[in-house]
Amino acid sequence: MAWITPTLQECKDRIPKEWPALSSAAKSQGQDAVELAEKVISTQVTRIRGRVPVDVKRGEEGTIPDELESAFFALWVYEFIIKLPSMRSLLDDLRVKAWEKAFDELDRLSSGKIQVVPPVTAAPLDEQATGGYIEVASSSRPNQFSIENTSGLL
């Protein structure tokens, strides 16, 4: 499976109606909404990557398993909104439940109850299987099967 890099545009697409109000709220608090949103993206990517068990190969820096895309966006929306205290009214029951579900999913991931597929990447040439030859196994043992020995089996 692919590991993905969440983008600011994808995040804004999750809250298209709320983005202008959130952007204005950030500005009124002396913050830049884009910088704040990108910081929350980075934090959530780090949070998710940190929950992937150590024995699972990770994708490139800044990527998350695509299986956790919904969890990422639930975490991002919630965390972005709470950074703007005047906008907490946007955290309806559905968003809070999605946030809780995302944390539950990450807890199950870190405890090994669910797994993610490592990224699909090309191995270096010296680690790839080579072709062009076959190996034949031989045995000094005589073949014990003959028509006489196996008659009546079918």
C-alpha positions in Angstrom: 0.0 0.0 0.0 1.1 3.6 -0.4 2.0 5.9 2.3 0.6 9.4 1.8 1.7 12.9 2.6 -1.3 14.9 3.9 -1.4 18.4 2.4 -2.9 21.7 3.6 -5.3 21.7 0.7 -6.7 18.3 1.6 -7.1 19.6 5.2 -8.9 22.7 4.0 -11.1 20.6 1.8 -12.3 18.8 5.0 -13.7 22.0 6.4 -14.5 24.2 3.4 -17.3 26.1 5.0 -15.4 26.7 8.3 -12.0 27.6 6.8 -12.8 31.3 6.3 -14.1 31.7 9.8 -11.1 29.8 11.3 -8.7 31.8 9.2 -10.3 35.0 10.5 -10.2 33.8 14.1 -6.5 33.0 13.8 -5.8 36.4 12.3 -7.7 38.1 15.2 -5.5 36.2 17.6 -2.4 37.4 15.8 -1.8 34.0 14.2 -1.5 32.9 10.6 -4.1 30.2 9.8 -1.9 28.6 7.2 1.2 28.4 9.5 -1.0 27.1 12.3 -2.7 24.5 10.0 0.7 23.3 8.7 2.1 23.0 12.2 -0.9 20.9 13.2 -0.4 18.7 10.1 3.2 18.1 11.1 2.2 17.3 14.7 -0.4 14.8 13.7 1.9 13.1 11.1 4.5 12.7 13.9 1.8 11.4 16.3 0.7 8.8 13.7 4.2 7.7 12.7 5.1 7.4 16.4 2.4 4.9 16.9 3.5 2.6 14.1 5.3 -0.4 15.7 9.1 -0.3 15.4 9.1 -3.6 13.5 7.1 -2.0 10.6 9.1 -0.2 7.9 8.0 3.4 7.6 7.5 5.4 4.5 9.4 8.5 3.7 9.6 11.3 6.2 6.3 13.2 6.4 4.2 10.3 5.2 1.6 8.2 7.0 0.0 4.8 6.1 -3.0 5.4 3.8 -5.0 3.2 6.0 -4.9 5.9 8.7 -6.0 8.8 6.4 -9.4 9.2 8.1 -7.8 9.1 11.5 -5.3 11.8 10.5 -8.1 14.1 9.2 -10.2 13.6 12.4 -7.2 14.4 14.5 -6.2 17.4 12.4 -9.7 19.0 12.4 -10.1 18.6 16.1 -6.6 19.9 17.0 -6.8 22.8 14.5 -10.1 24.0 15.9 -9.0 23.8 19.6 -6.0 26.0 18.8 -8.6 28.7 18.2 -10.5 28.9 21.5 -13.2 31.2 20.0 -14.1 28.5 17.5 -14.6 25.5 19.8 -18.3 25.6 19.1 -17.4 23.9 15.7 -16.6 20.8 17.7 -19.9 19.0 17.4 -20.6 15.5 18.6 -19.7 14.0 15.3 -16.2 15.6 15.3 -15.5 14.7 18.9 -16.5 11.1 18.2 -14.3 11.0 15.1 -11.4 12.3 17.2 -12.0 9.7 19.9 -12.2 6.9 17.3 -9.0 8.1 15.7 -7.2 7.9 19.1 -8.6 4.5 19.7 -7.3 3.4 16.3 -3.9 4.7 17.1 -3.9 2.9 20.4 -4.9 -0.4 18.7 -2.1 0.2 16.2 0.6 0.8 18.8 -0.5 -2.3 20.8 -0.4 -4.5 17.7 -4.1 -5.2 17.6 -4.2 -3.7 14.1 -1.5 -3.5 11.5 -0.5 -1.3 8.6 1.0 -2.3 5.4 4.6 -1.1 5.0 5.3 1.2 2.1 5.9 -0.3 -1.3 9.4 0.8 -2.3 11.9 -0.7 -4.8 14.7 -2.6 -3.1 18.2 -1.7 -4.1 19.4 -3.7 -7.0 21.8 -5.9 -4.9 18.8 -7.0 -2.8 16.4 -7.8 -5.7 15.9 -11.4 -6.9 17.8 -12.2 -10.0 16.7 -14.4 -12.9 18.4 -16.3 -15.7 19.1 -19.5 -13.9 17.4 -22.4 -12.1 18.6 -24.8 -9.5 17.6 -28.4 -9.8 17.5 -30.5 -6.7 18.6 -34.1 -7.2 18.4 -37.1 -5.0 20.3 -40.3 -4.9 17.2 -42.0 -3.6 15.5 -44.2 -6.3 11.9 -43.4 -7.2 9.7 -45.7 -5.2 6.6 -45.0 -7.1 5.6 -47.1 -10.1 2.4 -48.2 -11.7 2.5 -51.5 -9.9 3.0 -49.8 -6.5 0.2 -47.3 -6.9 -2.4 -49.2 -8.8 -5.9 -49.0 -7.2 -5.2 -45.6 -5.5 -7.3 -43.7 -7.9 
